[in-house]
Amino acid sequence: MTRLLRSAAAVALSAIFALATSPGPALATDPPPTAQPTTRSTEPTSTEPTSTEPTTAEPTAAPTTTATPPEDPAAAQGTPDLKLAVSFDKPAYLGHETITVTARVTNAGTAAVARAMVSSTGNVSPHFWTPLYNGVEPGHSVNFTARVKVNPHENLRMTVTVAASGGEGEANPDDNTVTATVPVTFVRGTYRGTVHGDRDNDGTADPGEALPGVEISTSGGIPFGDHKTVTDADGRFLFTDLPGGTYSTWVNAGEWYVPGPQVEVDGTDDPDVALLGIPKIKSEELTATAAFTAPAYRVDDLARLDVTLTNEGSTTLVGVKAECWSTGGGLIDPGELGTGVALAPGTVKTISLSHRISALAHAEGHSRLTCYLGAPPRANGDVPLAAVARVTGGLAPKVVGYLGRATPRPQAQGGPPVNEPLPDVKVYLRDQVTGAVVTRAVTDANGVFTFLDVPAGLYDFGVVGPWKVVWTPYPAPPGQFIVRDGENGPTGHTYVVMPGPDQPDPDPTGQPTPTPPTDGNPAPPHGQPELADTGVAITWLATGGLLVLAAGGTLLHLARRRARH
């Protein structure tokens, strides 16, 4: 009896162990169980070929009715018929005038044209017709226009054609082309004027202010030509026998800036101009600085700044103006610098400007004001001016960038120089206001670096070692780094360097910012198989083991009691 109980206990223990362990999770390296396909054996059936006796159809009598042919869809829908008429806005022209040609397209057919287009050839300047195409309903007309100029010494002659570009058939395509002519007269005339320098800054040409020996250049007319002359002792100049047309003018007056006009020569009311020059502005004579009145702003704040101008030259500067714009705000009101100011030698003048902080400035963590000064800007003087203020509130949790080393291969058009990844190099960002290093990192094997939790703003980008930055992504100024609100991807932070003077580590004791772990669950250690997703929780494995131990202990206890009895 004791042996029987012990045997039963062993059998039960084995059964419970199998029950506890069989539903557990399988290793990912083990193939999942698959259902065996059910196959059916089908006996091939042999089919004896059957012979078919040919049958001969009895002839039938032809039908006595005639079938009506299908109706032609084009005939049912109608056919378009475009007609063309060409006219000019004047009965005759001067050779330098622009000629307006009108092509009137009429649909005399019974179907619409979806896309009618007009084209033309002739002894005229390159041109195009507007609109490019247009639909024309039956019984309606549409006008197309072109503006042309004729070749020199010829009357205008044009061959104009209209066509349906949608492939519609035409009832009468022979009237789709018209040849039109109009007489053109070519004239010649004169262009004269005087040149003065405004020595007393009163805005008028006074006796004694004439500028002799000044070179005047003009270009234009039909046929086109370049012409030059020099002013006489009274500052007068004269061009004679000029072909009619529009002329542009340039004045080379030494220390004077004289804007050249654009004039029209027509042989009847020929131009006679009075040109007044002002002193040229030199960048070494006019200096400008700007500073915001507060170190930081928030979005929608009205930022104010002071612009200080200094005339370090020996002549009075008149009509000094500024063109200014800000980050995300476009052109801003330059205030007094919009109408023009005068600066006597040695004068220092401060002018206040203001602009609203834009959403883009908040996203980029800074507002940059950029101006060009001159009289006018970019023409007489090209003095740059810039100021930067911090815009608080933005944060970049992660800033990913790339550092590459330029190679001698040709540069890719429109992108950074051809480069290769530069690994194991320390990079950092320095605050432009405080000068402190706010974050640092080391490039990986692919030249990628990552900064964490960086306030949005404008920083100086530093590279430790014998390197110099040769390419910076637009719109960051050279060697600078724009951190934007939110996560920053590597596309906007590609920097290319070349060997250069050694750049010391500004923070040799600082630890580089660690690269964040990859998103998602960490991978298992190398060589350890993953657990496959079987739909059974792993806790079942532990529960089954506990059941096995409990059941085994109970059976052994019962067997011992019976053995004692």
C-alpha positions as CSV (number, residue, x, y, z in Angstrom):
1,M,0.0,0.0,0.0
2,T,2.8,2.4,0.8
3,R,4.5,1.7,-2.6
4,L,1.2,2.3,-4.3
5,L,0.8,5.7,-2.7
6,R,4.3,6.7,-3.4
7,S,3.8,5.7,-7.1
8,A,0.6,7.7,-7.2
9,A,2.3,10.7,-5.7
10,A,5.1,10.6,-8.3
11,V,2.6,10.3,-11.2
12,A,0.5,13.2,-9.9
13,L,3.6,15.3,-9.3
14,S,4.7,14.7,-13.0
15,A,1.2,15.6,-14.3
16,I,1.0,18.8,-12.3
17,F,4.5,19.8,-13.4
18,A,3.6,19.3,-17.0
19,L,0.3,21.2,-16.5
20,A,2.1,24.1,-14.9
21,T,4.9,24.5,-17.5
22,S,3.2,23.7,-20.8
23,P,1.4,27.0,-21.4
24,G,4.4,29.2,-20.5
25,P,6.0,31.7,-22.9
26,A,8.2,30.4,-25.7
27,L,11.6,31.8,-26.5
28,A,11.7,34.0,-29.6
29,T,14.3,31.6,-31.1
30,D,11.8,28.8,-31.0
31,P,9.5,28.6,-34.0
32,P,5.8,29.1,-33.0
33,P,3.5,26.1,-33.4
34,T,1.7,26.1,-36.8
35,A,-1.4,24.3,-37.8
36,Q,-0.7,21.5,-40.2
37,P,-2.5,22.0,-43.5
38,T,-5.2,19.5,-44.2
39,T,-4.7,17.8,-47.6
40,R,-7.2,15.8,-49.5
41,S,-6.2,13.2,-52.0
42,T,-8.1,13.4,-55.2
43,E,-8.1,10.6,-57.7
44,P,-7.4,11.9,-61.1
45,T,-10.2,11.3,-63.5
46,S,-9.5,10.5,-67.0
47,T,-11.9,11.9,-69.5
48,E,-12.3,10.1,-72.8
49,P,-12.2,12.6,-75.7
50,T,-15.6,13.0,-77.3
51,S,-16.0,13.5,-80.9
52,T,-18.4,16.2,-82.0
53,E,-20.2,15.8,-85.2
54,P,-20.1,19.0,-87.3
55,T,-23.4,20.6,-87.7
56,T,-24.4,22.5,-90.8
57,A,-26.6,25.5,-90.3
58,E,-29.5,25.9,-92.6
59,P,-29.4,29.1,-94.5
60,T,-31.8,31.7,-93.3
61,A,-33.5,34.4,-95.3
62,A,-32.0,37.9,-95.1
63,P,-33.9,40.3,-93.0
64,T,-36.2,42.6,-94.8
65,T,-35.5,45.7,-92.5
66,T,-32.3,47.8,-92.6
67,A,-30.6,48.7,-89.3
68,T,-30.1,52.4,-88.5
69,P,-26.5,53.4,-88.1
70,P,-25.5,54.8,-84.6
71,E,-25.7,58.6,-84.3
72,D,-22.3,60.5,-84.5
73,P,-21.7,61.9,-81.0
74,A,-19.8,64.9,-82.5
75,A,-22.7,65.7,-84.8
76,A,-25.1,65.4,-81.9
77,Q,-23.0,67.8,-79.7
78,G,-22.1,70.3,-82.3
79,T,-18.8,71.7,-83.6
80,P,-16.9,74.8,-82.5
81,D,-15.8,77.4,-85.1
82,L,-13.2,79.9,-83.9
83,K,-12.8,83.2,-85.8
84,L,-10.0,85.7,-85.2
85,A,-9.8,89.5,-85.5
86,V,-6.6,91.6,-84.6
87,S,-6.5,95.3,-83.7
88,F,-4.1,97.9,-82.2
89,D,-4.7,100.6,-79.6
90,K,-3.4,103.3,-82.0
91,P,-3.4,103.8,-85.7
92,A,0.4,104.5,-85.8
93,Y,3.3,104.5,-83.4
94,L,6.7,105.9,-82.7
95,G,9.5,103.4,-82.8
96,H,10.2,103.6,-79.0
97,E,6.6,103.2,-78.0
98,T,5.1,99.9,-76.6
99,I,2.4,98.6,-78.9
100,T,-0.7,96.9,-77.4
101,V,-2.2,94.3,-79.7
102,T,-5.7,92.8,-79.1
103,A,-6.8,89.4,-80.6
104,R,-10.6,89.0,-80.4
105,V,-11.6,85.3,-80.6
106,T,-15.2,84.6,-81.4
107,N,-16.8,81.1,-81.4
108,A,-19.3,81.0,-84.3
109,G,-19.9,77.3,-83.9
110,T,-22.4,75.2,-82.0
111,A,-20.0,73.7,-79.3
112,A,-17.8,75.3,-76.6
113,V,-14.0,75.4,-76.7
114,A,-12.5,74.6,-73.3
115,R,-9.0,76.1,-74.0
116,A,-8.5,78.6,-76.7
117,M,-4.9,79.8,-77.0
118,V,-3.3,82.6,-79.1
119,S,0.2,82.7,-80.5
120,S,2.1,85.0,-82.9
121,T,5.3,85.7,-84.8
122,G,6.7,88.7,-86.5
123,N,9.3,91.5,-86.3
124,V,8.5,92.2,-82.7
125,S,10.2,91.9,-79.3
126,P,9.6,88.7,-77.3
127,H,6.1,88.7,-75.8
128,F,3.3,86.6,-74.5
129,W,-0.5,86.8,-74.6
130,T,-2.8,87.2,-71.7
131,P,-4.7,85.3,-70.6
132,L,-2.6,82.2,-71.5
133,Y,-5.8,80.4,-72.5
134,N,-9.6,80.8,-72.0
135,G,-12.8,79.0,-72.8
136,V,-15.2,80.3,-75.4
137,E,-18.8,79.4,-75.5
138,P,-20.9,79.3,-78.7
139,G,-21.8,82.8,-79.8
140,H,-19.4,84.5,-77.4
141,S,-16.1,86.4,-77.8
142,V,-12.9,86.6,-75.6
143,N,-10.1,89.2,-75.9
144,F,-6.4,88.3,-75.6
145,T,-3.7,91.0,-75.4
146,A,0.0,91.4,-75.9
147,R,2.5,94.2,-75.5
148,V,5.3,94.4,-78.0
149,K,8.0,96.6,-79.5
150,V,9.0,96.6,-83.1
151,N,12.4,96.0,-84.6
152,P,14.3,99.2,-85.6
153,H,13.3,101.0,-88.9
154,E,10.5,98.7,-89.7
155,N,6.7,98.8,-89.7
156,L,5.1,96.2,-87.4
157,R,4.0,93.0,-89.1
158,M,2.5,90.1,-87.0
159,T,1.0,86.8,-87.9
160,V,-1.5,85.8,-85.1
161,T,-3.1,82.4,-84.8
162,V,-5.8,81.0,-82.5
163,A,-6.2,77.3,-81.8
164,A,-8.3,75.0,-79.5
165,S,-5.7,73.2,-77.4
166,G,-8.2,70.7,-76.1
167,G,-8.3,68.9,-79.5
168,E,-11.8,69.9,-80.5
169,G,-12.5,69.8,-84.2
170,E,-13.1,73.0,-86.1
171,A,-15.9,73.6,-88.5
172,N,-13.7,76.1,-90.5
173,P,-10.0,76.3,-89.4
174,D,-9.0,78.4,-92.3
175,D,-10.1,81.7,-90.5
176,N,-7.9,81.0,-87.4
177,T,-4.9,83.0,-88.7
178,V,-4.6,86.7,-89.3
179,T,-1.7,88.9,-90.5
180,A,-1.8,92.4,-89.1
181,T,0.4,95.5,-89.8
182,V,0.7,99.0,-88.4
183,P,3.0,101.9,-89.4
184,V,5.9,102.8,-87.1
185,T,8.0,106.0,-87.3
186,F,11.4,106.2,-85.8
187,V,12.5,109.6,-84.5
188,R,15.6,111.2,-83.1
189,G,16.0,113.9,-80.5
190,T,18.2,115.5,-77.8
191,Y,18.8,115.1,-74.0
192,R,20.3,118.0,-72.0
193,G,20.7,119.1,-68.4
194,T,22.9,120.8,-65.7
195,V,24.7,119.3,-62.6
196,H,25.3,121.2,-59.3
197,G,26.6,120.2,-55.9
198,D,24.6,121.4,-52.9
199,R,27.5,123.0,-50.9
200,D,25.3,125.0,-48.5
201,N,22.8,122.1,-47.9
202,D,19.8,124.2,-48.7
203,G,18.4,121.7,-51.3
204,T,18.6,124.1,-54.2
205,A,21.1,124.8,-57.0
206,D,22.8,128.1,-56.3
207,P,25.2,130.2,-58.3
208,G,28.8,129.0,-57.9
209,E,27.6,125.4,-57.2
210,A,27.9,124.1,-60.8
211,L,30.0,121.0,-61.2
212,P,32.3,121.2,-64.3
213,G,34.1,118.2,-65.8
214,V,31.6,115.7,-64.6
215,E,31.2,112.5,-66.7
216,I,27.6,111.8,-67.8
217,S,26.7,108.3,-69.3
218,T,23.3,107.4,-70.7
219,S,22.0,104.2,-72.4
220,G,18.8,103.3,-74.2
221,G,16.8,104.1,-77.3
222,I,15.8,102.0,-80.2
223,P,18.1,100.9,-81.6
224,F,19.8,100.6,-78.2
225,G,23.0,102.5,-77.7
226,D,25.5,103.8,-75.0
227,H,26.5,107.5,-75.0
228,K,28.9,109.7,-72.9
229,T,29.7,113.3,-72.5
230,V,31.2,115.8,-69.9
231,T,29.7,118.9,-68.3
232,D,31.1,122.3,-69.3
233,A,32.3,125.1,-67.0
234,D,28.7,125.9,-66.1
235,G,27.8,122.2,-65.4
236,R,25.8,121.8,-68.6
237,F,25.7,118.6,-70.7
238,L,24.0,117.8,-74.1
239,F,23.3,114.6,-76.1
240,T,22.2,115.2,-79.7
241,D,20.8,112.9,-82.4
242,L,19.7,110.2,-80.0
243,P,17.3,107.5,-81.3
244,G,13.9,107.9,-79.6
245,G,13.3,105.8,-76.5
246,T,13.9,105.4,-72.8
247,Y,17.3,106.3,-71.4
248,S,19.0,105.6,-68.0
249,T,21.6,108.0,-66.7
250,W,24.8,107.6,-64.5
251,V,26.8,110.6,-63.1
252,N,30.4,110.3,-62.0
253,A,30.9,113.4,-59.9
254,G,33.8,112.4,-57.6
255,E,33.0,113.4,-54.0
256,W,29.4,114.1,-54.9
257,Y,26.5,111.7,-55.1
258,V,24.2,112.7,-58.0
259,P,21.3,110.4,-58.7
260,G,20.8,109.8,-62.4
261,P,17.3,110.1,-63.8
262,Q,15.5,108.0,-66.4
263,V,14.2,110.1,-69.3
264,E,12.2,109.6,-72.5
265,V,13.4,111.0,-75.9
266,D,10.7,111.4,-78.4
267,G,12.0,114.2,-80.8
268,T,9.3,116.6,-79.6
269,D,9.3,117.2,-75.9
270,D,12.9,116.2,-75.2
271,P,14.2,116.2,-71.6
272,D,16.0,119.0,-69.9
273,V,17.0,118.0,-66.4
274,A,18.5,119.8,-63.4
275,L,20.6,117.4,-61.2
276,L,21.7,118.3,-57.7
277,G,24.3,116.3,-55.9
278,I,24.9,115.8,-52.1
279,P,28.2,114.7,-50.4
280,K,29.0,111.0,-50.7
281,I,28.8,109.1,-47.5
282,K,31.9,107.0,-46.6
283,S,31.6,104.1,-44.2
284,E,34.7,105.4,-42.3
285,E,33.0,108.8,-41.7
286,L,29.6,107.7,-40.7
287,T,29.4,105.2,-37.8
288,A,26.3,103.8,-36.2
289,T,25.6,101.7,-33.1
290,A,22.3,100.4,-31.6
291,A,21.3,99.0,-28.2
292,F,18.0,97.7,-26.8
293,T,16.8,99.5,-23.7
294,A,16.1,96.2,-21.9
295,P,18.1,92.9,-21.9
296,A,15.1,90.7,-22.6
297,Y,11.5,90.7,-23.8
298,R,8.5,88.5,-24.2
299,V,6.3,87.9,-27.3
300,D,4.1,90.9,-28.1
301,D,6.3,93.3,-26.0
302,L,7.1,96.7,-27.6
303,A,10.9,96.5,-27.8
304,R,12.7,99.9,-27.8
305,L,16.3,100.6,-28.8
306,D,18.5,103.6,-29.3
307,V,20.4,104.2,-32.6
308,T,23.5,106.5,-32.2
309,L,25.0,108.1,-35.4
310,T,28.4,109.9,-35.4
311,N,29.8,112.0,-38.3
312,E,33.5,111.6,-38.1
313,G,34.2,113.3,-41.4
314,S,34.9,116.9,-42.4
315,T,31.7,117.6,-44.4
316,T,28.0,117.8,-43.4
317,L,26.0,114.7,-44.2
318,V,22.5,115.4,-45.3
319,G,19.4,113.2,-46.0
320,V,20.8,110.2,-43.9
321,K,18.1,107.5,-43.9
322,A,17.7,103.9,-42.7
323,E,16.0,100.8,-43.9
324,C,15.3,98.5,-40.9
325,W,13.7,95.1,-40.3
326,S,13.4,92.7,-37.4
327,T,13.2,89.0,-36.8
328,G,9.7,87.9,-37.9
329,G,8.4,91.4,-38.0
330,G,9.5,92.5,-41.5
331,L,10.2,96.2,-42.2
332,I,9.8,98.5,-39.2
333,D,9.2,102.2,-38.9
334,P,12.6,103.9,-38.9
335,G,11.1,107.1,-37.3
336,E,13.2,110.2,-38.0
337,L,15.5,108.1,-40.1
338,G,12.7,107.5,-42.6
339,T,12.6,111.2,-43.6
340,G,16.3,111.9,-43.4
341,V,18.6,113.6,-40.9
342,A,21.6,116.0,-41.3
343,L,24.8,115.5,-39.4
344,A,27.4,118.3,-39.2
345,P,31.1,117.2,-38.8
346,G,31.7,115.8,-35.3
347,T,28.0,115.5,-34.5
348,V,26.6,112.6,-32.4
349,K,22.9,112.1,-32.7
350,T,20.7,109.4,-30.9
351,I,17.4,108.3,-32.4
352,S,14.9,106.0,-30.7
353,L,13.2,103.1,-32.6
354,S,10.7,100.5,-31.5
355,H,9.2,97.3,-32.8
356,R,6.8,94.6,-31.6
357,I,8.3,91.2,-30.6
358,S,6.9,88.6,-33.0
359,A,6.0,85.0,-32.5
360,L,9.0,84.0,-34.7
361,A,11.3,86.0,-32.4
362,H,9.8,84.0,-29.4
363,A,10.4,80.7,-31.2
364,E,14.0,81.6,-31.9
365,G,14.6,83.1,-28.5
366,H,15.9,86.4,-29.8
367,S,14.9,89.5,-31.8
368,R,17.5,90.9,-34.2
369,L,17.2,94.4,-35.6
370,T,19.1,95.0,-38.9
371,C,19.5,98.3,-40.6
372,Y,21.4,99.8,-43.6
373,L,22.1,103.6,-43.5
374,G,22.8,106.0,-46.3
375,A,21.5,108.9,-48.3
376,P,19.8,106.9,-49.7
377,P,20.7,103.5,-48.1
378,R,22.6,101.1,-50.4
379,A,23.1,103.8,-53.0
380,N,25.0,106.6,-51.2
381,G,26.5,104.8,-48.3
382,D,25.9,101.2,-47.1
383,V,26.5,101.4,-43.4
384,P,25.3,98.3,-41.6
385,L,23.7,98.3,-38.1
386,A,22.5,95.4,-36.0
387,A,21.3,94.8,-32.4
388,V,20.1,91.6,-30.6
389,A,17.8,91.3,-27.6
390,R,16.9,88.1,-25.8
391,V,13.2,86.8,-26.0
392,T,12.5,84.6,-23.0
393,G,10.1,81.6,-22.7
394,G,11.2,79.1,-25.3
395,L,13.0,75.9,-24.5
396,A,14.5,73.1,-26.7
397,P,14.4,69.7,-24.8
398,K,16.8,68.2,-27.4
399,V,19.0,69.9,-30.0
400,V,20.6,67.5,-32.5
401,G,23.3,68.7,-34.9
402,Y,26.1,67.5,-37.2
403,L,29.8,68.4,-37.5
404,G,31.6,67.6,-40.7
405,R,35.1,68.2,-42.0
406,A,35.3,69.8,-45.4
407,T,37.0,67.7,-48.1
408,P,38.8,69.0,-51.2
409,R,36.0,67.7,-53.5
410,P,33.8,70.4,-55.2
411,Q,31.0,71.9,-53.2
412,A,27.5,70.8,-53.7
413,Q,25.3,73.5,-55.3
414,G,23.0,75.2,-52.8
415,G,24.3,73.2,-49.8
416,P,27.2,72.9,-47.4
417,P,30.7,72.0,-48.7
418,V,31.3,68.3,-49.3
419,N,32.4,66.9,-46.0
420,E,32.9,63.8,-43.9
421,P,31.8,63.2,-40.3
422,L,34.2,64.5,-37.6
423,P,34.0,62.2,-34.5
424,D,35.2,62.6,-30.9
425,V,35.2,66.4,-31.0
426,K,33.9,68.6,-28.1
427,V,31.4,71.3,-29.1
428,Y,29.6,73.8,-27.0
429,L,27.2,76.8,-27.0
430,R,28.2,80.1,-25.4
431,D,25.6,82.6,-24.3
432,Q,26.1,85.8,-26.3
433,V,24.9,88.0,-23.4
434,T,26.7,86.5,-20.4
435,G,29.6,84.8,-22.1
436,A,28.9,81.5,-20.2
437,V,29.0,78.1,-21.7
438,V,25.5,76.8,-21.3
439,T,25.8,73.3,-22.8
440,R,28.4,71.0,-24.3
441,A,28.6,67.6,-26.1
442,V,31.0,65.3,-27.9
443,T,30.4,64.2,-31.5
444,D,29.8,60.4,-32.0
445,A,31.3,58.3,-34.8
446,N,28.8,59.8,-37.3
447,G,29.7,63.4,-36.4
448,V,26.4,63.8,-34.5
449,F,26.1,65.8,-31.3
450,T,23.2,66.4,-28.9
451,F,22.5,69.2,-26.5
452,L,19.7,68.9,-23.9
453,D,17.4,71.4,-22.3
454,V,18.7,74.5,-24.0
455,P,16.8,77.9,-23.7
456,A,15.8,79.1,-27.2
457,G,18.1,81.9,-28.4
458,L,21.2,82.9,-30.4
459,Y,24.5,81.4,-29.3
460,D,28.1,81.3,-30.4
461,F,29.0,77.8,-31.6
462,G,32.3,76.5,-30.4
463,V,34.5,73.7,-31.6
464,V,37.4,72.6,-29.4
465,G,40.7,71.7,-31.2
466,P,42.5,72.8,-34.3
467,W,39.4,73.7,-36.3
468,K,37.7,76.8,-37.8
469,V,34.1,76.9,-38.9
470,V,33.8,77.6,-42.6
471,W,30.1,76.9,-43.2
472,T,27.0,77.8,-41.1
473,P,23.4,77.0,-42.0
474,Y,21.2,80.0,-43.1
475,P,19.9,82.2,-41.5
476,A,22.4,81.9,-38.6
477,P,25.3,84.5,-38.9
478,P,28.7,82.9,-39.4
479,G,29.8,80.8,-36.4
480,Q,26.5,81.3,-34.6
481,F,23.8,78.8,-33.6
482,I,20.0,79.4,-33.4
483,V,18.2,77.2,-30.9
484,R,14.4,77.2,-31.5
485,D,11.6,76.4,-29.2
486,G,10.8,72.7,-29.2
487,E,13.0,69.8,-30.4
488,N,15.6,70.8,-33.0
489,G,16.5,68.3,-35.7
490,P,19.9,68.0,-37.3
491,T,18.8,69.5,-40.6
492,G,19.1,73.1,-39.4
493,H,22.3,72.5,-37.4
494,T,24.9,71.3,-39.9
495,Y,28.3,72.9,-39.3
496,V,31.4,72.3,-41.5
497,V,35.0,73.0,-40.3
498,M,38.5,72.9,-41.8
499,P,41.9,72.7,-40.0
500,G,42.8,76.0,-38.4
501,P,44.2,77.6,-35.2
502,D,43.8,75.5,-32.1
503,Q,40.7,76.5,-30.2
504,P,41.1,75.9,-26.4
505,D,38.5,74.2,-24.3
506,P,36.7,77.1,-22.4
507,D,35.5,74.6,-19.7
508,P,38.1,71.8,-19.5
509,T,36.5,70.4,-16.3
510,G,33.0,70.4,-17.6
511,Q,31.5,67.1,-18.5
512,P,29.9,66.7,-22.0
513,T,26.2,66.3,-22.1
514,P,25.4,62.6,-22.4
515,T,23.6,61.4,-25.4
516,P,20.0,60.5,-24.5
517,P,19.0,56.8,-24.8
518,T,17.1,55.6,-27.8
519,D,13.3,56.0,-27.5
520,G,11.4,52.8,-26.7
521,N,12.3,49.6,-24.7
522,P,16.0,48.9,-24.3
523,A,17.4,46.1,-26.4
524,P,18.4,42.9,-24.5
525,P,22.0,42.1,-23.8
526,H,24.0,40.7,-26.7
527,G,23.3,37.0,-27.2
528,Q,20.2,36.9,-24.9
529,P,17.1,35.8,-26.8
530,E,14.0,38.0,-26.5
531,L,10.8,36.6,-25.2
532,A,8.2,36.2,-27.9
533,D,4.7,37.7,-27.4
534,T,2.6,34.6,-26.8
535,G,-0.3,36.2,-25.1
536,V,0.4,34.5,-21.8
537,A,1.8,36.6,-18.9
538,I,5.2,35.6,-17.6
539,T,3.7,35.5,-14.0
540,W,2.0,32.2,-15.0
541,L,5.4,30.5,-15.0
542,A,6.0,31.5,-11.4
543,T,2.5,30.5,-10.4
544,G,2.8,27.1,-12.0
545,G,6.1,26.4,-10.2
546,L,4.5,27.3,-6.8
547,L,1.6,24.9,-7.5
548,V,4.0,22.1,-8.3
549,L,5.9,22.5,-5.1
550,A,2.7,22.7,-3.0
551,A,1.1,19.6,-4.6
552,G,4.3,17.6,-4.3
553,G,4.7,18.4,-0.6
554,T,1.1,17.4,0.1
555,L,1.4,14.0,-1.6
556,L,4.7,13.2,0.2
557,H,3.1,14.1,3.5
558,L,0.2,11.7,2.9
559,A,2.5,8.9,1.9
560,R,4.5,9.2,5.1
561,R,1.4,9.1,7.3
562,R,0.2,5.9,5.7
563,A,3.6,4.4,6.0
564,R,3.5,5.0,9.8
565,H,0.2,3.4,10.0
